[in-house]
Amino acid sequence: MSAEFAEWLRGRDDGQLRALVSARPELITPVPAHLAGLAARASSPSAIGRALDRLDRFTLAAVEALAVLPPPTPVSELRALFRRALPDGDPSSSELESLLAEAVERLRTMALAYGPDDALEPAPGVREVLDAPAGLGPPAVEVFRHYAPERLDELIADISPGSPDSSGSSGDDPRARLAELLAAPETVDRLVAEVSPQARAALDELAWGPPTGRLPKARREVRVATAQSPIEQLLARALLGATGEETVALPREVALRLRGGRLHRDLSPTPPPLTGAERPQSLSDRTAAGQAFTFAGSVEELCERWSVDPPGVLRTGGLSVRDLKRTSQLLELPEWSAALVIEVAFAAGLIAAGGSADGEWLPTPAYDAWRVRATEDRWASLAATWLAMDRAPGLVGERDDRDRLRGALHPDLRRNAAPEVRATTLAVLAAAGPGLAPTPESVRARLAWEQPRRRGHHRDQLVEFTLREAEQIGLTGLGVLSAHGRALAAGDPAAAKLLAPLLPEPVDHVLLQADLTAVAPGPLTGELRRWLMLAADVESTGGATVYRFGEESVRRALDAGQGADELLAMLERHSAAPVPQPLRYLVSDVARRHGRVRVGTASAYIRCDDPAVLDQVLADRRAAPLRLRRLAPTVIASRSSRATLVDSLRAMGYAPVAESLDGDVIVSQLDARRTDVAPPARASAVVNALDDDVVAAAVRAMRAGDSAHLARLTPVKEPGGPVPRSPNTATIALLQEAIRQGTRVWIGYVDGQGNATSRILEPARMEGGYLTAYDETRAAVHRFALHRITGVSGLT
């Protein structure tokens, strides 16, 4: 950090400092003690790197030019340099003037450049972070810094035969002399004209970057007279320099001359346009609403099915490939879409690992609260979770660095950049305007212009995942950002209200048919849907879902504690027509046989009031593996477990129920399994802005600390006169006013030992019965109990 940079920051007004902190919020985490500390933090490599990552291509080109040109750089020189890099007639001089002024002002605001209005220079540390600004290599002094003086003398003699030997000039550095020669345009032109066309082609390839390359035995010593290959011709003339044993670099001075006075090959001052198909916005909104409804339903169905038959947790964490395929088939979704449903449900805290000793994926108690909410609210919570979560479901099914398949819910799916990529991608879709579905190529091109330093394969992959998942979740419809998706991306709580009118109205009835099926003419209410999932099996889905009743499904409802009368009453209440006779017969017949045979523990036993039924069981050859033994006319004992007996008897055509040691029927509430394990912490959205009050308080604190720092921490003299005293209400009001105005106050204070003192403070905030303020009399930040403050007086 330079003293000039700290002084420049100190000379900025409070509004400019607040703009700096808002643009770079990491600079006040925590708040620096003074402005010199702020300057040091703003000059650190990590802070500069994060700030540069936020720049668009045009503004980044401006800071790259400042890093290359000798400081200070007049703005007029930047303008002329940019004009040479722009396409002919694009833009006009006035437009370029305005765009460049905006870029320069942004660099000043972010403290990446400083200086007077007519000249700029990069902030300390910017040159070091910009490893290859504008694709240029290091200066000649850096390229040849490891060369021996004797070797440098040979290079100088070869490229400038008429110049005196640098070693004979007292105090002359051969590196500086070589750099001076390469900085002369006529020298570079002459040397380039001497090399072969193959060597010139290699120069042209390196000129626009990357400026480095690999070369075996790069440090070979070769003279102009002995050079044979094209690369040796360049090495002998210092047009290339060895920066390592197998690496070479093109000196910056040579590259600038080869570029013909242009710093950038193609510089676009405005972002590339978004192109794609035009769609009616209303159609896109309705399509997205349908997707949103389906996605919320898929999450509910996942949790319901996993509450009955939960998959296991792998030893390494996550879900097995087999369980993912099975879930995909149950949800009737592609595997990538099923993985998205699972990952969002997990990130939202609706499922978690728990259950048995080996671990199972089960719904959490939070799911019970989520499923009773309105559909639009359920979707809004899921979509907000997806937008903020740091997991990348699109990676499921790919292989990692060790060639191992990545599974759903695996810890390796975390990507810190995922939330920001989703937010920026949706911002690009929002910028496209209503009705435009941008192509993925144009979205990537726009993001490459807006954040050129963050380009790469992994970022492009996350952008592709974002576009695909946004469509599946229902933020976009037919590639167009929906109205409710736009609101959600902007953090508007009205997203759910915008979605609600577009959702289909749930129906509370089904059409029962004589073939033991029930047709749902639309989306069912949550209660009816869950009951049908228990009492029937889904036969087909689509515009109308078809459920089929059978012995097994009816017995499943009976096992859950429902009686035949309850089942029939439920069917009559939700049927648009009378219950068909075959369905009544089915329910009555299964209920009549259900529970006649009871299984307990002996290891286990079979009990039945009808001895004839037990005679049939003993006579059945399929019962031989159960090793049954009759204890009484109505009781048979077995060495098998109760669960095995129940399953075996059902396979033989009976309908047993399990009973407890007290003889009570055990009700199997399979649809109510939950994990007691706490769900994972909900992801929070990326914070790109700070509260205005926090920013203002931070600036005031740094100003106050800077005053004490400049005064070498000299204690402030307290005003003369008696210690201030005021009523409690007046004290609170004066402190609140001082916080709003950012002014200093003089207070009376009684410490813990009962000693009365006075302090000069700059209040920052007041909460929980305490005042946090900068104490100028002690040159430190302290917390003061409000009930110990005897009074407050303003300072002029």
Residue, then its C-alpha position, 0 to 999 in steps of 0.5 A: m500500500s502506498a501513502e498516496f493511495a491512503e491519502w487519496l482514500r482519506g480525501r474521498d467524501d463520505g458518500q464516495l466511501r459509502a459507494l466503495v463499501s457497497a461495491r466491495p462489501e468484503l472490505i468492512t468484514p470486519v470494519p477496519a480501525h481507520l482509513a489507512g487500514l481500509a487502504a491496506r485491505a483494499s490493496s490486498p491480492s484477494a480483495i483486488g481479485r474479487a473486485l476485478d471479478r466483478l468488472d465487465r469486459f470494457t471496464l476491465a480493459a480500462v484497468e488493464a490499460l492502466a496497468v500496462l501504460p506508465p503512470p499516471t495515464p491521461v484519460s485522453e490517452l486511454r480514449a485514443l487507445f480504445r478508439r484504435a481497438l474499436p470497430d470502425g464507427d462503433p461507437s461514435s466519439s461522444e458515445l465512447e466518451s460517455l462509456l469511458a467516463e462511466a468505466v473510469e468512474r466505476l474504477r474510482t468508486m471501487a478504488l481500483a484506480y486513483g488520481p486526479d480527474d485528468a490522469l489515473e494510475p492503478a491502485p497498489g497491488v492491481r498490477e501484481v494481480l493482473d498476471a497477463p493484462a490484455g494478454l501481454g507478457p511481463p516486461a523485458v526486465e522481468v523476462f531476462r532477470h535470471y540471465a547472467p550479465e555475460r549472456l545479456d551482453e551477448l544479446i545486446a551485442d547481437i541485436s545492436p551491433g553498433s552499441p558500446d558494450s554494456s559491461g564497460s559502462s560504469g553503473d549501467d544495468p545490462r537488463a535495463r539497457l536490453a529493455e531500452l533497446l526492445a522498447a525502441p520501435e525501430t529496433v523491434d521492426r528491424l529484428v522482426a524483419e531479420v527472422s524467417p516467416q516461420a519465426r514471424a508466424a510464431l511471434d504473431e501467435l504469441a502477440w495476442g496471447p497467451p504470451t508464454g509457451r513451453l520449449p525444451k531446453a529453453r535456457r540454451e545459449v544461442r547467438v544470431a550467427t549460430a541460430q538454426s530453428p525459427i525459435e532459436q532465431l527469436l531467442a538469439r534476438a531477445l524476441l523471446g526470453a527463457t523464464g524457466e527451464e522449459t518455458v519462454a515468454l514474449p517481452r511486453e515491449v515486443a508484443l505491443r509493437l507487434r500489435g501495431g499500437r493496439l492494446h486489445r484486438d477486439l474491444s466491444p464497449t457494449p454487451p453482446p445482444l441476446t438472441g433467440a425465439e420470441r414467445p408470447q409472455s402469457l404462454s410462457d407464464r402459463t407453461a412455467a406455472g405448469q412446471a412449477f405445479t409439477f415440481a412441487g408435486s414431485v417433491e411431495e410424492l418423493c417425500e411420501r414414497w420415502s416415508v413408506d420405503p426409505p432408501g439407505v445412506l451409503r457409507t460415503g454419504g449420498l444415494s446409491v445409483r440403484d436407488l436413484k434409478r428406482t426413484s426416477q421410475l417412481l416419479e416418472l422423471p429422467e434421472w437428472s430431473a429426479a436428482l434435482v427434486i431430491e437435491v432441492a428437497f434435501a437443501a430445503g430441509l424436507i429430507a435428511a439422513g436418519g432412521s436405522a443404525d445404517g441410516e436411511w433417507l427420510p422426511t423431516p418434521a419440516y415436511d409436515a409443515w411444508r405440505v399443508r401450505a398453499t401450492e404457490d407458497r410451497w413452490a416459492s420456498l423450493a425455488a428460493t432454496w434452489l437459487a441459494m443452495d451451493r449444491a450442483p444437482g447437474l453433476v449427478g451421474e458424472r465422474d470425478d477426478r478419480d473416475r468415480l460416479r457422482g451420486a445424488l446427495h453426495p457431499d462432493l456436489r457442493r460448488n461455492a460458485a453455484p448460487e452466484v452463477r444462478a443469480t447472474t444467469l437469471a439476471v441475464l434472462a431478465a435483461a432479455g425482456p418479456g417474451l424473448a427466449p435467449t439461446p444458451e450461446s447468447v447467454r454464455a456470451r453475455l456472461a463472458w462479457e459481464q464477468p470475463r475473469r470468471r470464464g471457464h469450462h466449469r462456469d459454462q457447465l453451471v450456466e447450462f445446468t441453471l438454464r435446464e433446471a430453471e425450466q424444470i422448476g418453473l422459473t422459465g417457460l419455453g426458455v422465457l423468464s416468467a413473471h413469477g420467476r422474475a420476481l423471485a430472482a429479484g427477491d420480491p416476496a410477491a412471486a407466490k402471488l403472481l404464480a397463484p392465479l396461474l395454478p390449476e384449481p385442485v379438485d376434491h373428487v374422483l370418477l370411480q369406475a366398475d373396473l376398480t379404477a378411479v380417474a382424477p380429472g385434475p390435480l387432487t387436494g393434498e388430503l385426497r391425494r395422500w389417501l389414494m396413494l395409500a388405498a390404491d396404486v397409480e396406474s397412469t399419469g398425465g392430464a388425468t391420473v388413473y388409480r387402481f384398487g386391488e386386494e393389496s392396496v385395500r389391505r394396505a389401507l386396512d393395515a394403516g388402521q382404517g376400517a371397511d366402513e371408513l374406506l367406503a365412506m371416504l369413497e362416497r364422499h369424494s366420488a362424483a357418482p355412486v361407488p360401483q358395486p365391484l369396488r364395494y365387494l372388493v373392500s368388503d371381502v378384503a376387510r372380512r378376511h382381514g385380521r381373521v388370522r393373527v400373528g404374534t411372537a412366540s418367536a411368533y404364533i398364529r391365532c385364529d378363532d376358526p380352527a378350520v382355518l388353522d387346519q388349512v394352514l397346517a395342511d398347506r405344503r407351502a407352510a413347511p419352511l415355517r416349522l409350525r406347531r399347534l399348541a391349541p385348537t386356535v393357536i399355532a406357534s412358529r420359530s419364524s419371526r412375526a414379520t416373516l409369518v405375516d409375509s408368508l401367510r399373505a403369500m399363501g392367500y390369507a390376510p393376517v394382521a400382527e398383534s402385540l403381546d396384549g392381543d391388540v392389533i398393531v396398526s402399521q402407520l407406514d405413511a408417517r415415518r420421520t427422521d429425528v435428525a435435524p435437517p441441514a442448515r438452509a442455504s442463504a442467498v449470496v449477499n451482494a449489498l449491505d444495508d445502508d445503515v450498516v454502511a453509514a455506520a462503518v464509514r463513520a467508525m472508520r472516519a472517527g478511528d482515522s482521526a485518532h490514528l492521525a492524531r497518534l491516538t492522543p486522547v481528546k480533552e473533555p469539555g469543561g463544566p459539570v458532567p451531563r445529566s438528562p432524563n432517560t427519555a431525553t438521553i435516548a432521543l439525543l443518542q438516536e439523533a446522534i446516530r442518525q446525524g453521525t455527530r459526536v456527543w458528550i455523556g456522563y457514565v457510571d462504571g461498574q465500580g460506581n465511579a462517575t466519568s464522562r466520555i466523548l463518543e461517536p454513537a454507531r448503534m443502539e440495541g438490546g439496552y446497550l450503546t455501541a460507539y467509538d470512544e474518542t477519549r479512549a480511542a477504541v470502540h466500546r459498548f455502554a449500558l444505557h442505564r449507566i448513562t447519566g446524561v447526554s450533551g451535544l458537541t459543537 
